[in-house]
């Protein structure tokens, strides 16, 4: 077995150290040596040039593509949780970069020279956009729900309809988050039908909050009924004065019906009907990951006094990016031009089909050496991340099939292995590249240049 010192002083070893540093190279050389030693102990014949084999293995490990690298999301799911959800607008990218590069007055009052409050950078914007008396922000919507429940119902009961005890991605369950918040779950109604009287009957001295949860990633149809937040407020006004917490999940600041989607209550409408509203920043809002809590000033003040708030607060980078995104909403007529999420939602099927027709011969040329066949196809996109779960948008794309009837899974693996991975979805025996999320034809063509026969 070659020694580490010999390997580091070989020409190839010195080149690796110059490119990657002595520490990382030494680590990979040790791992490669350990693997070779294990093979020898198992009776495997060692290569004639053991040193060269170890150096080659270390070089391959050091130059392996970073999994956290840009990729093309052509799955047809716009807000794909596993792919990072919303793409940030350029204004937010610039703001985040500026905040990273220099010191910022995050908690410093430039007028008085005293201590400031980081929520102040977003508070007024959220008030203007939602109509709330006050607002605060934490690191995601799950944290927002947890913090609000702990503040309002810690050690007390939280009333919620059985039809709203949802589980979303990553095994996040409303009953579990309520338990972690220290609230006792009080279920009312049935899975498909809950009535105002169910809430009235459950109210008592131990009630801390009435919780309304957007069902997010599923829809019950048929013989159903639910109680809107406004009615819950009316029930509370009858004497209990228990606050109503309305978790929107993928809350939107705009009426999305103008883009052909089913109408959902906006955050401003929910705020007008509830005492507190929670929603995400990285879903329909189109910003970085964050969780907003908007509503009554006295309740927001209680939440801000909760010691858990500090563990959930945002850093300067996300605050800067969020501020830039919220400022875009002050000019809603230009949001299609400035916010990638809305731009993708608003694309027409005809526009996407025209792009598919332009790209088909170029993609066919790029993949022809591998025997792939490319055809224009119709498909359907979805919003994703639990938003509007039953709604789809008519779209168009490219259907890739392989030589000799190769399984589409093999094609998908080839495209995932590219320096810029191209991610589609498998349907009808083909790999479908939904072009709704493709910004610029050349990005796909450039990514496909990494294909090799």
ZAMARGU-4260 file (C-alpha; in steps of 0.2 Angstrom, whole numbers, plus 5000, padded with zeros to 4 digits):
<rodrens>
0) 5000/5000/5000 | 5007/5017/4996 | 5009/5029/5010 | 4999/5045/5012 | 5016/5055/5011
5) 5021/5047/4994 | 5003/5050/4987 | 5004/5068/4992 | 5021/5071/4984 | 5016/5063/4968
10) 5013/5075/4953 | 4995/5070/4954 | 4994/5072/4972 | 5002/5090/4972 | 4990/5095/4958
15) 4975/5089/4969 | 4982/5099/4984 | 4984/5115/4974 | 4966/5113/4968 | 4957/5108/4984
20) 4969/5110/4999 | 4979/5098/5009 | 4966/5093/5022 | 4952/5088/5010 | 4964/5079/4999
25) 4972/5069/5013 | 4955/5064/5019 | 4950/5057/5002 | 4966/5048/5000 | 4964/5039/5017
30) 4946/5034/5012 | 4952/5027/4995 | 4966/5018/5004 | 4954/5011/5017 | 4943/5004/5002
35) 4958/4997/4993 | 4964/4988/5009 | 4947/4981/5012 | 4947/4974/4995 | 4964/4966/4998
40) 4958/4958/5014 | 4943/4951/5005 | 4954/4943/4992 | 4952/4955/4978 | 4968/4956/4967
45) 4975/4974/4969 | 4978/4985/4953 | 4996/4985/4947 | 4997/5003/4950 | 4989/5005/4967
50) 4995/5023/4970 | 4987/5028/4953 | 4971/5019/4958 | 4970/5028/4975 | 4974/5045/4967
55) 4961/5043/4954 | 4948/5038/4967 | 4952/5053/4977 | 4951/5065/4962 | 4934/5058/4957
60) 4928/5061/4975 | 4935/5078/4975 | 4927/5083/4959 | 4910/5075/4961 | 4896/5087/4957
65) 4889/5096/4972 | 4871/5089/4974 | 4865/5107/4980 | 4868/5114/4962 | 4856/5123/4950
70) 4845/5112/4940 | 4830/5114/4928 | 4813/5110/4936 | 4803/5104/4921 | 4793/5093/4932
75) 4777/5104/4930 | 4776/5107/4949 | 4780/5126/4950 | 4782/5126/4969 | 4792/5110/4971
80) 4796/5107/4990 | 4810/5095/4986 | 4818/5108/4974 | 4817/5123/4985 | 4800/5130/4981
85) 4799/5148/4975 | 4812/5156/4964 | 4817/5173/4971 | 4815/5188/4960 | 4831/5198/4955
90) 4826/5212/4968 | 4827/5199/4982 | 4843/5192/4976 | 4851/5209/4975 | 4845/5213/4993
95) 4851/5197/5000 | 4868/5199/4992 | 4870/5217/4999 | 4865/5211/5016 | 4878/5197/5015
100) 4892/5209/5009 | 4890/5222/5022 | 4884/5226/5040 | 4866/5232/5040 | 4856/5240/5053
105) 4846/5224/5058 | 4843/5229/5076 | 4850/5246/5076 | 4840/5262/5076 | 4849/5274/5064
110) 4839/5289/5070 | 4842/5287/5089 | 4858/5277/5089 | 4850/5264/5101 | 4844/5247/5099
115) 4831/5243/5085 | 4819/5229/5082 | 4822/5217/5067 | 4803/5215/5064 | 4802/5234/5060
120) 4809/5231/5043 | 4794/5221/5038 | 4780/5226/5050 | 4774/5242/5040 | 4774/5232/5023
125) 4764/5218/5031 | 4751/5230/5038 | 4749/5239/5021 | 4747/5223/5011 | 4736/5213/5023
130) 4727/5226/5033 | 4732/5218/5050 | 4735/5229/5065 | 4752/5221/5068 | 4763/5207/5061
135) 4778/5197/5065 | 4789/5184/5055 | 4798/5168/5059 | 4808/5155/5050 | 4793/5145/5042
140) 4775/5143/5043 | 4776/5127/5054 | 4785/5138/5067 | 4772/5152/5065 | 4758/5139/5070
145) 4769/5132/5084 | 4773/5149/5091 | 4755/5155/5090 | 4747/5139/5098 | 4760/5139/5112
150) 4756/5158/5115 | 4737/5157/5115 | 4734/5139/5120 | 4749/5132/5130 | 4742/5122/5144
155) 4724/5125/5137 | 4713/5118/5124 | 4714/5121/5105 | 4697/5118/5096 | 4699/5111/5078
160) 4688/5102/5066 | 4692/5084/5063 | 4692/5087/5044 | 4706/5100/5047 | 4718/5088/5056
165) 4730/5087/5041 | 4747/5079/5038 | 4758/5088/5025 | 4775/5084/5018 | 4788/5077/5030
170) 4775/5069/5041 | 4771/5086/5049 | 4754/5083/5057 | 4743/5097/5065 | 4740/5086/5081
175) 4758/5083/5083 | 4762/5102/5082 | 4748/5106/5094 | 4755/5093/5107 | 4773/5101/5105
180) 4765/5118/5108 | 4758/5112/5124 | 4740/5113/5119 | 4727/5100/5122 | 4718/5095/5106
185) 4699/5096/5106 | 4692/5089/5090 | 4675/5094/5084 | 4663/5088/5070 | 4667/5074/5059
190) 4679/5071/5044 | 4667/5078/5031 | 4655/5089/5041 | 4657/5102/5055 | 4644/5114/5060
195) 4644/5130/5071 | 4636/5121/5085 | 4651/5109/5086 | 4662/5124/5091 | 4649/5131/5103
200) 4647/5115/5112 | 4666/5113/5114 | 4669/5131/5121 | 4673/5131/5139 | 4684/5139/5153
205) 4700/5129/5146 | 4698/5135/5128 | 4713/5144/5123 | 4710/5146/5104 | 4699/5141/5090
210) 4710/5134/5076 | 4705/5135/5057 | 4717/5125/5046 | 4718/5126/5027 | 4717/5108/5021
215) 4732/5112/5009 | 4736/5096/5001 | 4719/5087/4999 | 4701/5091/4996 | 4685/5083/5003
220) 4671/5083/4990 | 4653/5077/4991 | 4642/5078/5007 | 4653/5091/5016 | 4652/5107/5027
225) 4665/5117/5036 | 4664/5133/5047 | 4672/5148/5040 | 4683/5159/5051 | 4671/5173/5050
230) 4658/5162/5059 | 4670/5157/5072 | 4673/5175/5076 | 4655/5178/5078 | 4654/5163/5090
235) 4668/5170/5100 | 4659/5187/5101 | 4644/5178/5109 | 4653/5178/5125 | 4669/5168/5125
240) 4680/5180/5116 | 4692/5166/5112 | 4704/5171/5098 | 4702/5163/5081 | 4719/5157/5073
245) 4718/5154/5054 | 4732/5145/5046 | 4732/5148/5028 | 4747/5138/5024 | 4751/5144/5006
250) 4743/5161/5009 | 4742/5173/4994 | 4742/5192/4994 | 4733/5192/4977 | 4717/5185/4970
255) 4724/5171/4959 | 4708/5169/4949 | 4715/5183/4937 | 4728/5170/4932 | 4715/5156/4929
260) 4716/5148/4946 | 4702/5144/4957 | 4699/5158/4969 | 4706/5156/4986 | 4704/5169/5001
265) 4718/5182/5001 | 4728/5185/5017 | 4719/5202/5018 | 4702/5194/5018 | 4707/5181/5031
270) 4714/5194/5042 | 4697/5203/5041 | 4689/5187/5047 | 4701/5181/5060 | 4711/5187/5075
275) 4727/5179/5069 | 4733/5173/5052 | 4748/5162/5048 | 4755/5159/5030 | 4771/5155/5021
280) 4783/5166/5012 | 4791/5153/5000 | 4775/5147/4992 | 4762/5158/4983 | 4770/5173/4990
285) 4785/5169/4979 | 4799/5174/4992 | 4811/5165/5003 | 4806/5152/5017 | 4797/5162/5031
290) 4781/5161/5042 | 4771/5176/5044 | 4759/5180/5059 | 4747/5194/5056 | 4732/5201/5065
295) 4727/5209/5082 | 4741/5220/5089 | 4738/5213/5107 | 4740/5195/5102 | 4756/5199/5091
300) 4763/5208/5107 | 4760/5192/5117 | 4768/5181/5103 | 4783/5193/5103 | 4786/5191/5122
305) 4786/5172/5120 | 4804/5166/5123 | 4802/5153/5109 | 4801/5168/5097 | 4820/5171/5098
310) 4823/5153/5092 | 4813/5155/5077 | 4818/5173/5071 | 4825/5177/5054 | 4843/5182/5050
315) 4847/5198/5040 | 4849/5189/5023 | 4831/5182/5023 | 4824/5199/5030 | 4832/5208/5016
320) 4825/5196/5003 | 4808/5196/5011 | 4807/5215/5011 | 4812/5216/4993 | 4798/5204/4988
325) 4785/5212/4999 | 4789/5229/4991 | 4785/5221/4974 | 4768/5219/4979 | 4765/5237/4981
330) 4765/5238/4962 | 4754/5223/4958 | 4752/5228/4940 | 4770/5224/4937 | 4771/5208/4947
335) 4770/5197/4932 | 4786/5205/4926 | 4795/5204/4942 | 4790/5189/4952 | 4795/5172/4945
340) 4781/5162/4953 | 4767/5173/4946 | 4776/5173/4929 | 4776/5154/4928 | 4758/5153/4935
345) 4752/5166/4922 | 4760/5158/4907 | 4747/5153/4894 | 4746/5136/4886 | 4749/5144/4869
350) 4764/5153/4874 | 4772/5137/4882 | 4767/5126/4866 | 4776/5139/4855 | 4791/5137/4866
355) 4790/5118/4864 | 4789/5119/4845 | 4804/5130/4845 | 4814/5118/4856 | 4809/5102/4848
360) 4821/5102/4834 | 4836/5109/4844 | 4833/5096/4858 | 4831/5082/4845 | 4848/5087/4838
365) 4856/5087/4856 | 4850/5070/4860 | 4850/5061/4843 | 4868/5054/4846 | 4860/5044/4861
370) 4845/5038/4851 | 4832/5048/4860 | 4816/5054/4851 | 4808/5070/4855 | 4790/5075/4852
375) 4779/5090/4857 | 4765/5085/4869 | 4751/5093/4880 | 4753/5091/4898 | 4746/5099/4914
380) 4756/5108/4927 | 4752/5111/4946 | 4755/5124/4959 | 4763/5112/4971 | 4768/5114/4990
385) 4750/5110/4995 | 4743/5125/4986 | 4727/5122/4976 | 4729/5104/4977 | 4715/5099/4964
390) 4719/5113/4952 | 4730/5110/4936 | 4735/5122/4923 | 4735/5117/4904 | 4753/5116/4898
395) 4765/5109/4885 | 4781/5101/4884 | 4793/5088/4876 | 4791/5069/4877 | 4807/5060/4877
400) 4808/5041/4873 | 4823/5031/4872 | 4831/5019/4859 | 4824/5001/4859 | 4810/5006/4871
405) 4822/5010/4885 | 4813/5013/4901 | 4809/5031/4905 | 4818/5029/4922 | 4834/5026/4912
410) 4832/5043/4903 | 4827/5052/4919 | 4843/5045/4927 | 4854/5051/4912 | 4847/5069/4913
415) 4848/5069/4932 | 4867/5066/4931 | 4870/5081/4920 | 4881/5095/4927 | 4865/5105/4927
420) 4852/5091/4931 | 4836/5092/4920 | 4821/5085/4930 | 4805/5080/4922 | 4791/5067/4926
425) 4787/5050/4919 | 4770/5048/4911 | 4763/5037/4897 | 4780/5028/4895 | 4789/5044/4891
430) 4800/5056/4901 | 4790/5073/4900 | 4798/5089/4901 | 4785/5102/4906 | 4791/5119/4899
435) 4780/5130/4910 | 4795/5133/4922 | 4808/5135/4909 | 4815/5153/4908 | 4824/5155/4891
440) 4826/5141/4878 | 4845/5141/4879 | 4845/5135/4897 | 4839/5118/4892 | 4850/5117/4876
445) 4865/5122/4886 | 4861/5109/4900 | 4859/5095/4887 | 4877/5098/4880 | 4883/5088/4895
450) 4875/5072/4888 | 4888/5060/4881 | 4885/5044/4871
</rodrens>
